């Protein structure tokens, strides 16, 4: 499964952290607001009880209550006038009240909980009546036998976030959306240094082990830059050891092969005709061994080649490679055509392209002897350069085309070869970001090798 990018994962985690933090803060704010609302409601209960006591102060004297004889007064002789009831109800329309003298009710509001269920204790208290929870406050009068109780339903006191959320929904959504965009932009901006480092490393060739300059990068990347420079130093040392070993091996192998070839040529001059065919096969084997060593050396050196980039006349480069190939062929053995016949400029590494072309044209010359004709075409597009090399040989089966591009892999052709030519071309093209593919010729039998180079910045 493909892993998400570092910025996406970091963005997702920051969003989760912010969401959890927001929820925690909302819960804390809700709890604190609920407590404060409860305190405010309790304070209003206290104020309501005091207001009621003030309005009934004359009627709530001990003498007046004693004259009434206790108990709720008749409707024609209320302890509170209708105007006083309206005044209380206008000030605290969510409250009910009850007045107790020596524990007996002497007055009450015309609404609210039944009088028998109201606690007759001073201070704040809660009780249940008619299926609802109530909150009440009992105020002792100047005479402790007098108790004024004011109560209200708990549902009137509860603080609900729903109306607040409804009012803040649109602003919150806009604010959260803007915050997410700013957060994403900030993360991308912060990680741009990592992307720049990745681009810088991707643009390097295998042989480019130049240390990175720490001052060119942010301080946060300092440990990573140091680790990369240490890795570059180790790779450079390993490349040098590998190159020295390859050169030593090549020298040690070429020396005896040169001696064998020289001795075989001397023997060929004086040997009887019956031995000439054996000596010819011996010389061919020595040449194949030399070609194999040359191919291995080329592959090894390509690993340590620094990639250059400059404007190159590709037509002239192809002409040079063809001229060199013709020099190694018998006279009139091969005919080459190169199109177009004018300058075609492209920005690339001329050394790597020459190695790739030499390997492909040599391979075509080896397998095109039957046709004796090689067609080379250079096509420049907007974003790529395509060079095709076509021969008139037996071609390569479609099932073998990927395989013969690998080292020591050969096609079905009986002609001798080291099995390294096309793999060298693949390696050389890869240095510049290019590719090679094999196709059938569209105008008859033969193999078409397509070399593609992408455009490189100036």
The 8 nearest C-alpha neighbors of each residue, nearest first, counted from 0:
[[1, 2, 3, 4, 8, 5, 7, 6],
 [0, 2, 3, 4, 5, 8, 7, 6],
 [3, 1, 0, 4, 5, 8, 7, 6],
 [2, 4, 7, 8, 1, 5, 6, 0],
 [3, 5, 7, 6, 8, 2, 9, 1],
 [4, 6, 8, 7, 9, 3, 10, 190],
 [5, 7, 9, 4, 8, 10, 186, 187],
 [8, 6, 10, 4, 5, 9, 11, 3],
 [7, 9, 11, 5, 10, 6, 12, 4],
 [8, 10, 6, 12, 11, 7, 5, 13],
 [11, 9, 7, 13, 8, 12, 6, 14],
 [10, 12, 8, 14, 9, 13, 7, 15],
 [13, 11, 15, 9, 14, 10, 16, 8],
 [12, 14, 16, 10, 15, 11, 17, 9],
 [13, 15, 17, 11, 12, 16, 18, 10],
 [16, 14, 18, 12, 13, 17, 19, 11],
 [17, 15, 13, 19, 14, 18, 20, 12],
 [16, 18, 20, 14, 15, 19, 21, 13],
 [19, 17, 15, 21, 20, 16, 14, 22],
 [20, 18, 22, 16, 21, 17, 23, 15],
 [19, 21, 17, 23, 18, 22, 24, 16],
 [22, 20, 18, 24, 19, 23, 17, 25],
 [21, 23, 25, 19, 24, 20, 18, 26],
 [24, 22, 20, 26, 25, 21, 19, 27],
 [23, 25, 21, 27, 26, 22, 28, 20],
 [26, 24, 22, 28, 23, 27, 29, 21],
 [25, 27, 29, 23, 24, 28, 22, 30],
 [26, 28, 24, 30, 29, 25, 31, 23],
 [29, 27, 25, 31, 30, 26, 32, 24],
 [28, 30, 26, 32, 27, 31, 25, 33],
 [31, 29, 33, 27, 32, 28, 26, 34],
 [30, 32, 28, 34, 33, 29, 27, 35],
 [33, 31, 35, 29, 34, 30, 28, 36],
 [32, 34, 30, 36, 31, 35, 158, 29],
 [35, 33, 37, 31, 32, 36, 38, 30],
 [34, 36, 38, 32, 37, 33, 39, 31],
 [35, 37, 39, 33, 38, 34, 32, 40],
 [38, 36, 40, 34, 35, 39, 41, 33],
 [37, 39, 35, 41, 36, 40, 42, 34],
 [38, 40, 36, 42, 41, 37, 35, 43],
 [39, 41, 43, 37, 42, 38, 36, 44],
 [42, 40, 44, 38, 43, 39, 37, 45],
 [41, 43, 39, 45, 40, 44, 38, 46],
 [44, 42, 46, 40, 45, 41, 47, 39],
 [45, 43, 41, 47, 42, 46, 48, 136],
 [44, 46, 42, 48, 43, 47, 49, 41],
 [45, 47, 43, 49, 44, 48, 50, 42],
 [48, 46, 44, 50, 49, 45, 43, 51],
 [47, 49, 51, 45, 50, 46, 149, 52],
 [48, 50, 52, 46, 51, 47, 53, 45],
 [51, 49, 47, 53, 52, 48, 46, 54],
 [52, 50, 48, 54, 49, 53, 47, 55],
 [51, 53, 49, 55, 50, 54, 56, 48],
 [54, 52, 50, 56, 51, 55, 49, 57],
 [53, 55, 51, 52, 56, 50, 83, 57],
 [56, 54, 52, 58, 53, 57, 59, 51],
 [55, 57, 53, 59, 58, 52, 54, 60],
 [58, 56, 59, 55, 60, 54, 63, 53],
 [57, 59, 55, 56, 60, 63, 78, 64],
 [60, 58, 56, 57, 55, 64, 61, 63],
 [61, 59, 63, 62, 58, 57, 64, 56],
 [60, 62, 64, 63, 65, 59, 142, 145],
 [61, 63, 65, 60, 64, 66, 59, 67],
 [64, 62, 66, 60, 65, 61, 58, 67],
 [65, 63, 67, 61, 66, 62, 59, 60],
 [64, 66, 62, 68, 67, 63, 61, 69],
 [65, 67, 63, 68, 64, 62, 69, 61],
 [68, 66, 64, 65, 69, 63, 72, 70],
 [67, 69, 65, 66, 64, 70, 63, 72],
 [70, 68, 67, 105, 64, 65, 103, 71],
 [71, 69, 105, 104, 103, 72, 68, 67],
 [70, 72, 105, 106, 104, 73, 69, 107],
 [71, 73, 77, 76, 70, 105, 74, 78],
 [74, 72, 76, 75, 77, 71, 78, 70],
 [73, 75, 76, 77, 72, 71, 78, 80],
 [76, 74, 73, 77, 72, 78, 80, 79],
 [75, 77, 73, 74, 72, 78, 79, 80],
 [78, 76, 79, 74, 72, 73, 75, 80],
 [77, 79, 106, 58, 72, 76, 80, 105],
 [80, 78, 77, 83, 84, 81, 55, 106],
 [79, 81, 83, 82, 77, 84, 78, 76],
 [80, 82, 84, 83, 85, 79, 77, 86],
 [83, 81, 85, 80, 84, 86, 79, 87],
 [84, 82, 86, 80, 85, 81, 79, 87],
 [83, 85, 81, 87, 86, 82, 88, 80],
 [86, 84, 88, 82, 83, 87, 89, 81],
 [85, 87, 83, 89, 84, 88, 82, 90],
 [88, 86, 90, 84, 89, 85, 91, 83],
 [87, 89, 92, 85, 91, 90, 86, 84],
 [88, 90, 86, 87, 92, 91, 85, 84],
 [89, 91, 87, 88, 92, 86, 47, 85],
 [92, 90, 88, 93, 94, 89, 87, 47],
 [91, 93, 88, 94, 89, 90, 87, 95],
 [92, 94, 91, 151, 95, 155, 88, 152],
 [95, 93, 151, 91, 150, 92, 149, 96],
 [96, 94, 111, 150, 149, 108, 110, 151],
 [95, 97, 149, 108, 107, 148, 150, 94],
 [96, 98, 107, 148, 106, 147, 108, 149],
 [99, 97, 147, 106, 105, 104, 146, 107],
 [100, 98, 104, 103, 146, 102, 105, 145],
 [101, 99, 145, 103, 102, 144, 104, 105],
 [100, 102, 144, 103, 99, 145, 146, 69],
 [103, 101, 100, 99, 104, 119, 144, 146],
 [102, 104, 99, 100, 101, 70, 105, 69],
 [105, 103, 99, 70, 98, 106, 71, 100],
 [104, 106, 71, 70, 99, 98, 69, 103],
 [107, 105, 98, 71, 97, 104, 78, 72],
 [108, 106, 97, 96, 98, 109, 105, 104],
 [107, 109, 96, 110, 95, 97, 106, 111],
 [108, 110, 107, 111, 95, 96, 84, 106],
 [111, 109, 108, 95, 112, 107, 96, 113],
 [110, 112, 95, 113, 109, 108, 94, 96],
 [111, 113, 128, 114, 129, 116, 110, 117],
 [114, 112, 115, 116, 111, 117, 128, 129],
 [113, 115, 116, 117, 112, 97, 104, 107],
 [114, 116, 113, 117, 118, 112, 104, 119],
 [117, 115, 114, 113, 118, 128, 112, 127],
 [116, 118, 114, 115, 119, 113, 112, 126],
 [119, 117, 120, 116, 126, 124, 115, 135],
 [120, 118, 117, 102, 121, 137, 146, 148],
 [119, 121, 118, 137, 122, 146, 124, 136],
 [120, 122, 137, 138, 139, 136, 119, 123],
 [123, 121, 137, 136, 124, 138, 120, 135],
 [124, 122, 136, 135, 137, 121, 125, 134],
 [125, 123, 135, 134, 136, 122, 126, 118],
 [124, 126, 134, 133, 135, 132, 123, 127],
 [125, 127, 133, 132, 134, 128, 124, 117],
 [128, 126, 132, 131, 133, 130, 129, 125],
 [127, 129, 130, 131, 112, 116, 132, 126],
 [128, 130, 131, 112, 127, 113, 132, 111],
 [129, 131, 128, 127, 132, 133, 112, 126],
 [132, 130, 128, 129, 127, 133, 152, 153],
 [131, 133, 127, 153, 126, 152, 128, 134],
 [134, 132, 152, 153, 126, 151, 125, 127],
 [133, 135, 125, 150, 151, 124, 153, 152],
 [136, 134, 150, 124, 149, 123, 125, 151],
 [137, 135, 123, 122, 149, 148, 44, 150],
 [136, 138, 121, 148, 122, 147, 120, 146],
 [139, 137, 147, 146, 121, 148, 140, 48],
 [138, 140, 146, 143, 145, 121, 147, 137],
 [139, 141, 142, 145, 143, 146, 138, 147],
 [142, 140, 143, 139, 145, 144, 60, 146],
 [141, 143, 140, 144, 145, 139, 61, 60],
 [144, 142, 145, 139, 140, 141, 146, 101],
 [145, 143, 101, 142, 100, 146, 140, 102],
 [144, 146, 100, 140, 143, 142, 139, 99],
 [147, 145, 139, 99, 138, 98, 140, 137],
 [146, 148, 98, 138, 137, 97, 99, 139],
 [147, 149, 137, 97, 136, 96, 138, 98],
 [148, 150, 96, 136, 135, 48, 95, 44],
 [151, 135, 149, 134, 95, 94, 96, 136],
 [150, 152, 94, 134, 133, 93, 95, 135],
 [153, 151, 133, 154, 155, 132, 134, 131],
 [154, 152, 156, 133, 155, 132, 134, 157],
 [153, 155, 152, 156, 157, 132, 131, 133],
 [156, 154, 153, 152, 157, 151, 93, 158],
 [157, 155, 153, 154, 40, 158, 37, 152],
 [158, 156, 154, 155, 159, 153, 33, 37],
 [157, 159, 33, 156, 160, 36, 32, 29],
 [158, 160, 161, 157, 162, 163, 33, 29],
 [161, 159, 163, 162, 164, 158, 29, 165],
 [160, 162, 164, 163, 159, 165, 166, 158],
 [163, 161, 165, 164, 160, 166, 159, 167],
 [164, 162, 160, 166, 161, 165, 167, 159],
 [163, 165, 167, 161, 166, 162, 168, 160],
 [166, 164, 162, 168, 163, 167, 161, 169],
 [165, 167, 163, 164, 168, 162, 169, 170],
 [166, 168, 164, 170, 165, 171, 169, 163],
 [169, 167, 171, 165, 164, 170, 166, 172],
 [168, 170, 172, 171, 167, 173, 166, 165],
 [171, 169, 173, 167, 172, 168, 174, 166],
 [170, 172, 174, 168, 169, 173, 167, 175],
 [173, 171, 175, 169, 174, 170, 176, 168],
 [174, 172, 176, 170, 171, 175, 177, 169],
 [173, 175, 171, 177, 172, 176, 170, 178],
 [174, 176, 178, 172, 177, 173, 171, 179],
 [177, 175, 173, 179, 178, 174, 172, 180],
 [176, 178, 180, 174, 179, 175, 173, 181],
 [177, 179, 175, 181, 176, 180, 182, 174],
 [180, 178, 182, 176, 177, 181, 183, 175],
 [179, 181, 183, 177, 182, 178, 184, 176],
 [180, 182, 184, 178, 179, 183, 185, 177],
 [181, 183, 179, 185, 180, 184, 178, 186],
 [184, 182, 180, 186, 185, 181, 179, 187],
 [185, 183, 181, 187, 182, 186, 188, 180],
 [186, 184, 182, 188, 183, 187, 181, 189],
 [185, 187, 189, 183, 188, 184, 190, 182],
 [188, 186, 190, 184, 189, 185, 191, 183],
 [187, 189, 185, 191, 186, 190, 184, 192],
 [190, 188, 186, 187, 191, 185, 192, 193],
 [191, 189, 187, 193, 192, 188, 186, 194],
 [190, 192, 194, 188, 193, 189, 187, 195],
 [193, 191, 195, 190, 194, 196, 189, 216],
 [194, 192, 196, 190, 191, 195, 197, 220],
 [193, 195, 197, 191, 196, 192, 198, 190],
 [196, 194, 192, 198, 193, 197, 191, 199],
 [195, 197, 193, 199, 194, 198, 192, 200],
 [196, 198, 194, 200, 195, 199, 201, 193],
 [199, 197, 201, 195, 196, 200, 194, 202],
 [198, 200, 196, 202, 197, 201, 195, 203],
 [199, 201, 197, 203, 202, 198, 196, 204],
 [202, 200, 198, 203, 199, 197, 204, 196],
 [203, 201, 199, 200, 198, 204, 197, 432],
 [204, 202, 200, 201, 207, 205, 199, 206],
 [203, 205, 207, 206, 306, 430, 305, 202],
 [204, 206, 207, 302, 203, 303, 304, 208],
 [205, 207, 303, 305, 304, 204, 208, 302],
 [206, 208, 204, 305, 205, 209, 203, 306],
 [209, 207, 231, 206, 210, 235, 232, 205],
 [208, 210, 207, 211, 231, 228, 232, 206],
 [211, 209, 228, 208, 212, 231, 232, 227],
 [210, 212, 213, 228, 209, 224, 227, 215],
 [211, 213, 214, 215, 210, 216, 224, 228],
 [214, 212, 215, 216, 211, 221, 224, 225],
 [215, 213, 216, 212, 217, 218, 221, 211],
 [216, 214, 213, 212, 217, 211, 218, 221],
 [217, 215, 214, 213, 218, 220, 221, 192],
 [216, 218, 219, 220, 221, 215, 192, 214],
 [217, 219, 221, 220, 216, 213, 214, 222],
 [220, 218, 217, 221, 222, 216, 223, 224],
 [221, 219, 223, 218, 217, 222, 224, 216],
 [220, 222, 224, 218, 223, 219, 225, 213],
 [223, 221, 225, 224, 220, 226, 219, 218],
 [222, 224, 226, 220, 225, 221, 227, 219],
 [225, 223, 227, 221, 226, 222, 220, 228],
 [226, 224, 222, 228, 223, 227, 221, 229],
 [225, 227, 223, 229, 224, 228, 222, 230],
 [228, 226, 230, 224, 229, 225, 231, 223],
 [229, 227, 231, 210, 225, 230, 226, 224],
 [228, 230, 226, 232, 227, 231, 225, 233],
 [229, 231, 227, 233, 228, 232, 234, 226],
 [232, 230, 228, 234, 208, 229, 233, 235],
 [231, 233, 235, 229, 230, 234, 228, 236],
 [232, 234, 230, 236, 235, 231, 237, 229],
 [235, 233, 237, 231, 236, 232, 238, 230],
 [236, 234, 238, 232, 237, 233, 231, 239],
 [235, 237, 233, 239, 234, 238, 232, 240],
 [236, 238, 234, 240, 235, 239, 241, 233],
 [239, 237, 241, 235, 240, 236, 242, 234],
 [240, 238, 242, 236, 241, 237, 243, 235],
 [239, 241, 237, 243, 238, 242, 244, 236],
 [240, 242, 238, 244, 239, 243, 245, 237],
 [243, 241, 245, 239, 244, 240, 238, 246],
 [244, 242, 240, 246, 245, 241, 239, 247],
 [243, 245, 241, 247, 242, 246, 240, 248],
 [246, 244, 242, 248, 247, 243, 249, 241],
 [247, 245, 249, 243, 248, 244, 250, 242],
 [248, 246, 244, 250, 245, 249, 251, 243],
 [247, 249, 251, 245, 250, 246, 252, 244],
 [250, 248, 246, 252, 247, 251, 253, 245],
 [249, 251, 247, 253, 248, 252, 246, 254],
 [250, 252, 248, 249, 254, 253, 247, 255],
 [253, 251, 249, 250, 254, 255, 248, 256],
 [252, 254, 256, 250, 255, 251, 249, 257],
 [253, 255, 257, 256, 252, 251, 250, 258],
 [256, 254, 258, 257, 253, 252, 259, 251],
 [257, 255, 259, 253, 258, 254, 260, 285],
 [256, 258, 260, 254, 255, 259, 253, 261],
 [259, 257, 255, 261, 256, 260, 262, 254],
 [260, 258, 256, 262, 257, 261, 263, 255],
 [259, 261, 263, 257, 258, 262, 256, 282],
 [262, 260, 258, 264, 263, 259, 257, 265],
 [261, 263, 265, 259, 264, 260, 266, 258],
 [264, 262, 260, 266, 261, 265, 267, 259],
 [263, 265, 267, 261, 262, 266, 260, 268],
 [266, 264, 262, 267, 268, 263, 261, 269],
 [265, 267, 263, 269, 268, 264, 270, 262],
 [268, 266, 264, 270, 265, 269, 263, 275],
 [269, 267, 266, 265, 270, 264, 271, 263],
 [268, 270, 266, 267, 271, 265, 272, 264],
 [269, 271, 267, 266, 268, 274, 272, 275],
 [272, 270, 273, 274, 269, 275, 267, 268],
 [271, 273, 275, 274, 270, 276, 267, 269],
 [272, 274, 271, 275, 276, 270, 277, 278],
 [275, 273, 277, 272, 276, 271, 278, 270],
 [274, 276, 278, 272, 277, 273, 279, 267],
 [275, 277, 279, 278, 274, 280, 273, 272],
 [278, 276, 280, 274, 279, 275, 281, 273],
 [277, 279, 281, 275, 280, 276, 282, 274],
 [278, 280, 276, 282, 281, 277, 275, 283],
 [279, 281, 283, 277, 278, 282, 284, 276],
 [282, 280, 278, 284, 279, 283, 277, 285],
 [281, 283, 285, 279, 284, 280, 260, 278],
 [284, 282, 280, 286, 285, 281, 287, 279],
 [283, 285, 287, 281, 286, 282, 280, 288],
 [284, 286, 288, 282, 283, 287, 289, 281],
 [287, 285, 283, 289, 288, 284, 290, 282],
 [288, 286, 290, 284, 289, 285, 291, 283],
 [287, 289, 291, 285, 286, 290, 284, 292],
 [290, 288, 286, 292, 291, 287, 293, 285],
 [291, 289, 287, 293, 288, 292, 294, 286],
 [290, 292, 288, 294, 417, 289, 293, 287],
 [293, 291, 289, 295, 294, 290, 296, 288],
 [292, 294, 290, 296, 291, 295, 289, 297],
 [295, 293, 291, 297, 292, 296, 419, 290],
 [296, 294, 298, 292, 297, 293, 299, 291],
 [295, 297, 299, 293, 294, 298, 300, 292],
 [298, 296, 294, 300, 295, 299, 301, 293],
 [297, 299, 295, 301, 296, 300, 423, 294],
 [298, 300, 296, 297, 302, 301, 295, 242],
 [301, 299, 297, 303, 302, 298, 296, 304],
 [300, 302, 304, 298, 303, 299, 297, 427],
 [301, 303, 300, 299, 304, 205, 206, 298],
 [304, 302, 206, 300, 301, 305, 205, 238],
 [305, 303, 301, 206, 302, 300, 306, 205],
 [304, 306, 206, 207, 204, 307, 303, 205],
 [305, 307, 204, 348, 304, 430, 308, 431],
 [308, 306, 348, 305, 309, 347, 349, 350],
 [307, 309, 347, 348, 346, 306, 310, 349],
 [310, 308, 346, 347, 311, 348, 307, 349],
 [309, 311, 346, 345, 344, 347, 312, 308],
 [310, 312, 344, 345, 313, 346, 309, 349],
 [313, 311, 344, 315, 343, 314, 342, 316],
 [312, 314, 316, 315, 343, 311, 344, 317],
 [313, 315, 317, 316, 312, 342, 343, 318],
 [316, 314, 318, 317, 313, 312, 319, 342],
 [315, 317, 313, 319, 318, 314, 312, 320],
 [316, 318, 320, 314, 319, 315, 313, 321],
 [319, 317, 315, 321, 316, 320, 322, 314],
 [320, 318, 322, 316, 321, 317, 315, 323],
 [319, 321, 317, 323, 322, 318, 357, 324],
 [320, 322, 324, 318, 323, 319, 325, 317],
 [323, 321, 319, 325, 324, 320, 318, 326],
 [322, 324, 320, 326, 321, 325, 319, 327],
 [323, 325, 321, 327, 326, 322, 320, 328],
 [326, 324, 322, 328, 327, 323, 321, 333],
 [325, 327, 323, 324, 328, 322, 329, 330],
 [326, 328, 325, 324, 323, 329, 322, 330],
 [329, 327, 325, 326, 330, 332, 324, 333],
 [328, 330, 332, 331, 327, 325, 326, 333],
 [331, 329, 332, 328, 333, 325, 326, 327],
 [330, 332, 333, 329, 334, 328, 371, 325],
 [333, 331, 329, 330, 371, 328, 334, 368],
 [332, 334, 371, 372, 331, 335, 368, 364],
 [333, 335, 372, 371, 373, 336, 332, 331],
 [336, 334, 373, 374, 372, 333, 337, 375],
 [335, 337, 374, 375, 373, 338, 334, 372],
 [336, 338, 375, 376, 339, 374, 335, 340],
 [339, 337, 376, 340, 377, 375, 336, 341],
 [338, 340, 341, 337, 377, 376, 314, 342],
 [341, 339, 338, 337, 342, 314, 343, 315],
 [340, 342, 339, 343, 314, 338, 315, 312],
 [341, 343, 314, 312, 344, 340, 313, 315],
 [344, 342, 312, 313, 314, 341, 345, 379],
 [343, 345, 312, 311, 313, 310, 342, 346],
 [346, 344, 311, 310, 347, 313, 343, 312],
 [345, 347, 310, 309, 311, 308, 455, 344],
 [348, 346, 308, 309, 349, 345, 310, 311],
 [347, 349, 308, 307, 350, 351, 306, 352],
 [350, 348, 352, 351, 353, 347, 311, 316],
 [351, 349, 353, 352, 348, 354, 307, 306],
 [350, 352, 427, 354, 353, 348, 349, 355],
 [353, 351, 355, 349, 354, 350, 356, 348],
 [352, 354, 356, 350, 355, 351, 357, 349],
 [353, 355, 357, 351, 352, 356, 358, 350],
 [354, 356, 424, 352, 358, 353, 357, 427],
 [357, 355, 353, 359, 358, 354, 360, 352],
 [358, 356, 354, 360, 355, 359, 361, 320],
 [357, 359, 420, 361, 355, 356, 360, 424],
 [358, 360, 362, 356, 361, 357, 363, 355],
 [361, 359, 363, 357, 362, 358, 356, 364],
 [362, 360, 364, 358, 363, 359, 357, 365],
 [361, 363, 359, 365, 360, 364, 358, 366],
 [362, 364, 360, 366, 365, 361, 367, 390],
 [365, 363, 361, 367, 362, 366, 360, 368],
 [366, 364, 362, 363, 367, 361, 368, 414],
 [365, 367, 363, 392, 364, 368, 362, 414],
 [368, 366, 392, 364, 391, 390, 369, 370],
 [369, 367, 371, 370, 366, 364, 365, 392],
 [368, 370, 367, 371, 392, 391, 366, 372],
 [371, 369, 391, 368, 367, 372, 392, 390],
 [370, 372, 333, 368, 367, 369, 334, 332],
 [371, 373, 334, 370, 333, 335, 390, 391],
 [374, 372, 390, 335, 389, 334, 336, 375],
 [375, 373, 336, 389, 388, 335, 337, 390],
 [374, 376, 388, 337, 387, 336, 338, 389],
 [375, 377, 338, 387, 386, 337, 378, 374],
 [376, 378, 386, 385, 338, 379, 339, 387],
 [379, 377, 385, 384, 386, 376, 380, 339],
 [378, 380, 384, 385, 383, 377, 381, 343],
 [381, 379, 383, 382, 384, 378, 385, 454],
 [380, 382, 383, 379, 454, 384, 453, 378],
 [381, 383, 454, 380, 453, 384, 379, 455],
 [384, 382, 453, 380, 454, 452, 381, 385],
 [383, 385, 379, 452, 451, 380, 378, 453],
 [384, 386, 451, 378, 450, 377, 379, 383],
 [387, 385, 377, 450, 376, 449, 378, 451],
 [388, 386, 449, 376, 448, 375, 450, 389],
 [387, 389, 375, 448, 447, 374, 449, 386],
 [390, 388, 447, 374, 446, 373, 448, 387],
 [389, 391, 373, 445, 367, 446, 392, 363],
 [392, 390, 445, 370, 367, 444, 372, 446],
 [393, 391, 367, 445, 366, 394, 390, 369],
 [392, 394, 445, 391, 395, 444, 446, 412],
 [395, 393, 446, 445, 392, 396, 439, 444],
 [396, 394, 400, 397, 410, 399, 446, 393],
 [395, 397, 399, 398, 400, 394, 410, 411],
 [398, 396, 400, 399, 395, 438, 401, 437],
 [397, 399, 396, 400, 401, 402, 395, 403],
 [398, 400, 402, 396, 397, 401, 403, 395],
 [401, 399, 397, 402, 403, 398, 437, 395],
 [402, 400, 404, 399, 403, 398, 405, 436],
 [401, 403, 399, 404, 400, 405, 408, 409],
 [404, 402, 408, 405, 409, 400, 401, 399],
 [405, 403, 422, 421, 402, 401, 406, 400],
 [404, 406, 422, 403, 402, 408, 407, 401],
 [405, 407, 419, 422, 408, 418, 404, 403],
 [408, 406, 418, 419, 409, 405, 417, 403],
 [409, 407, 403, 418, 406, 405, 402, 410],
 [410, 408, 418, 403, 407, 411, 416, 412],
 [409, 411, 412, 403, 395, 408, 399, 396],
 [410, 412, 413, 409, 395, 396, 414, 399],
 [411, 413, 414, 410, 393, 366, 409, 415],
 [414, 412, 415, 411, 410, 416, 366, 409],
 [413, 415, 412, 416, 366, 365, 411, 410],
 [416, 414, 413, 417, 287, 412, 365, 418],
 [417, 415, 418, 414, 287, 409, 419, 420],
 [416, 418, 291, 419, 287, 407, 290, 415],
 [419, 417, 407, 408, 409, 416, 420, 406],
 [418, 420, 422, 406, 417, 407, 421, 423],
 [421, 419, 358, 423, 422, 418, 362, 424],
 [420, 422, 424, 423, 404, 419, 425, 359],
 [421, 423, 425, 404, 405, 419, 406, 424],
 [424, 422, 426, 420, 421, 425, 298, 419],
 [423, 425, 355, 421, 427, 422, 426, 358],
 [426, 424, 422, 428, 423, 427, 429, 421],
 [425, 427, 423, 429, 424, 428, 422, 430],
 [428, 426, 351, 424, 430, 429, 355, 425],
 [429, 427, 433, 425, 430, 426, 431, 434],
 [428, 430, 432, 433, 426, 431, 427, 425],
 [431, 429, 428, 427, 432, 204, 426, 306],
 [430, 432, 429, 433, 428, 348, 347, 306],
 [431, 433, 429, 430, 428, 453, 452, 434],
 [434, 432, 452, 428, 429, 451, 431, 453],
 [433, 435, 451, 428, 450, 429, 425, 436],
 [436, 434, 450, 449, 425, 451, 437, 448],
 [437, 435, 449, 448, 438, 434, 450, 400],
 [436, 438, 448, 447, 400, 449, 435, 446],
 [439, 437, 447, 446, 448, 440, 436, 449],
 [438, 440, 446, 447, 441, 445, 394, 437],
 [441, 439, 447, 442, 445, 446, 443, 444],
 [440, 442, 443, 439, 444, 447, 438, 445],
 [443, 441, 440, 444, 445, 439, 391, 389],
 [442, 444, 441, 440, 445, 391, 439, 446],
 [445, 443, 391, 440, 393, 392, 442, 446],
 [444, 446, 391, 392, 394, 390, 393, 440],
 [447, 445, 394, 439, 389, 390, 440, 438],
 [446, 448, 389, 438, 440, 439, 388, 437],
 [449, 447, 437, 388, 387, 436, 389, 438],
 [450, 448, 387, 436, 435, 386, 437, 447],
 [449, 451, 435, 386, 385, 434, 387, 448],
 [452, 450, 385, 433, 434, 384, 435, 449],
 [451, 453, 433, 384, 383, 385, 432, 454],
 [454, 452, 383, 382, 433, 455, 384, 432],
 [453, 455, 382, 383, 452, 456, 346, 384],
 [456, 454, 346, 453, 457, 347, 308, 431],
 [457, 455, 454, 346, 308, 347, 309, 453],
 [456, 455, 346, 309, 308, 310, 454, 347]]
